[in-house]
């Protein structure tokens, strides 16, 4: 259970890892899920934080997996979650300038990146999902665009595309 290694080839994935493991509530939920299968309801009893939001972020980052818990007769099934990986292997090269930009983007507040995030979200919602197209529109590097998308709850990075998350407003 959870003994797999996550191989990271994209430097922008550091943003999600650093945000998860730099946040006490996220780390606490991750640690619990690394030892046991738990439902969101189970986790809500051990955390005062917004567990559904934390779980959505962990799921988006690909660090948790789910399965259906077999219910007692007459009850509805619940999804339970567990970590997908117990190790990480970083397999990329980037300039120190790009790395410093990613680290800065990781630790900026939501207010500091809000304008960029909203602009990229609106552009993707209009149908411009290609990395090249987004880079041209905003005059920013693909690493910056990917980094903003990884911070957004409404966007997903899929190869050379940025896609709108299903169920996002």
HUQUIPE-V191978 format. One record per pair of residues at least 24 apart in sequence whose C-alpha atoms are under 10 Angstrom apart, sorted by the first residue. I is the first residue (numbers start at 1). J is the second residue. Records with the same first field share a line. If there is no record, write none. Layout:
BEGIN
I=J ; J
END
This chain:
BEGIN
1=34 ; 35 ; 36 ; 37 ; 82 ; 83 ; 84 ; 85 ; 86
2=33 ; 34 ; 35 ; 36 ; 63 ; 64 ; 65 ; 82 ; 83 ; 84 ; 85 ; 86 ; 87
3=34 ; 83 ; 84 ; 85 ; 86 ; 87
4=83 ; 84 ; 85 ; 86 ; 87 ; 88
5=84 ; 85 ; 86 ; 87 ; 88 ; 89
6=62 ; 63 ; 84 ; 85 ; 86 ; 87 ; 88 ; 89 ; 90
7=85 ; 87 ; 88 ; 89 ; 90 ; 91 ; 92
8=88 ; 89 ; 90 ; 91 ; 92
9=89 ; 90 ; 91 ; 92 ; 93
10=90 ; 91 ; 92 ; 93 ; 94 ; 143 ; 146 ; 159
11=90 ; 91 ; 92 ; 93 ; 94 ; 98 ; 99 ; 102 ; 143 ; 146 ; 147
12=98 ; 99 ; 101 ; 102 ; 103 ; 105 ; 106 ; 142 ; 143 ; 144 ; 145 ; 146 ; 147 ; 148 ; 149 ; 150 ; 151 ; 157
13=61 ; 90 ; 102 ; 146 ; 147 ; 150 ; 157
14=90 ; 99 ; 102 ; 103 ; 106 ; 147 ; 150
15=61 ; 102 ; 103 ; 104 ; 105 ; 106 ; 107 ; 146 ; 147 ; 148 ; 150 ; 151
16=57 ; 58 ; 60 ; 61 ; 62 ; 63 ; 106 ; 147 ; 150 ; 151
17=58 ; 61 ; 63 ; 88 ; 106
18=103 ; 106 ; 107
19=57 ; 106 ; 107 ; 151
20=54 ; 57 ; 58 ; 61 ; 63
22=106 ; 107
25=49 ; 50 ; 51 ; 54
26=50 ; 51 ; 53 ; 54 ; 55 ; 57 ; 58
27=54 ; 58
29=54 ; 55 ; 58 ; 82 ; 83
30=54 ; 55 ; 58 ; 63 ; 64 ; 82 ; 83
31=82 ; 83
32=82 ; 83
33=63 ; 64 ; 65 ; 80 ; 81 ; 82 ; 83 ; 84
34=63 ; 64 ; 81 ; 82 ; 83 ; 84 ; 85 ; 86
35=82 ; 83
36=80 ; 81 ; 82 ; 83
37=65 ; 66 ; 67 ; 69 ; 79 ; 80 ; 81 ; 82 ; 83
38=66 ; 67 ; 69 ; 78 ; 79 ; 80 ; 81 ; 82
39=66 ; 67 ; 68 ; 69 ; 78 ; 79 ; 80 ; 81 ; 82
40=78 ; 79 ; 80 ; 81
41=78 ; 79 ; 80
42=80
43=80 ; 81
53=153
55=81
56=153
57=150 ; 151 ; 152 ; 153
58=83
59=83 ; 84
60=150 ; 153 ; 155 ; 156 ; 157 ; 165
61=150 ; 156
94=143
98=141 ; 143 ; 144
99=143
101=143 ; 144 ; 147
102=143 ; 144 ; 146 ; 147 ; 148
103=147
105=144 ; 147 ; 148 ; 151
106=147 ; 148 ; 150 ; 151
110=151 ; 152
113=148 ; 151 ; 152
114=148 ; 152
116=144 ; 145 ; 148 ; 149
117=145 ; 147 ; 148 ; 149 ; 151 ; 152 ; 153 ; 154 ; 155
118=148 ; 152 ; 154
120=145 ; 148 ; 149 ; 152 ; 155 ; 162
121=148 ; 149 ; 152 ; 153 ; 154 ; 155 ; 162 ; 163 ; 164
122=164
124=154 ; 155 ; 161 ; 162 ; 163 ; 164
125=154 ; 155 ; 162 ; 163 ; 164 ; 165
126=164
127=162 ; 163 ; 164
128=161 ; 162 ; 163
129=157 ; 158 ; 160 ; 161 ; 162 ; 163 ; 164
130=158 ; 159 ; 160 ; 161 ; 162 ; 163
131=157 ; 158 ; 159 ; 160 ; 161 ; 162
132=160 ; 161
133=161
134=161 ; 162
END
